[in-house]
């Protein structure tokens, strides 16, 4: 008997997954529309496989926190991340945290079934395209994790390093508080930080130009030049 837990808050996705899993011979499908409900059902129903969306309505990429928490209790239950997030940094982070497979929601139905079948047999799954992208991304990022940040992310990171609160950063950048909070959340994922203090440490370690300038565009231009040289 195969029991699958699907954690996703989109009714159409849940319906589509349910039909594909039934066709693949799954005996029992458990559905959770929130991460909290998903973790509770995991503890009480002990599924054989978990299919997880990273971006629930509670906030983008909160699924990574779910994955981190899950792996504190369980190192072995296969987890297939099924999401719209194709950013190679996010893919890499999910794999680091213990995802067994990673698949984009725009994948064809036969690939979804293929991923499920491989994971049911105890094997990991990553589409060929994503696998190639992750390898090249890892090679590019080995020297400095700042090289793939946008100008806005660098600006936000520099303000964080100066000790500015979100509200002050929002005012300086003329954006909303929520935009700053989301940018910081993405920075934590991209840079592998778990707190603001870790973001500050990473900024100091990898952005020595912070000591000479407060102009993020200068930093951005210098790393763009580095990227062009290496490519």
Protein Blocks (a to p, Z undefined) as FASTA:
>chain_A
ZZdddddfbfklmmmmmmmmmmnopabdcddfbfklmmmmmmmnopabdcddfbdfkbgh
klmmmmmmmmmmomkbccddddfblcfklmmmmmmnopabdcdfkbcfklmmmmmmmmmn
opacddfklmmmmmmmmmmmmmomklmpcfklmmmmmmmmnopafklmmmmnopafklmm
mmmmmmmmmnopabfklmmmmmmmmmmmlmmpccfklmmmmmmmmmmmmZZ
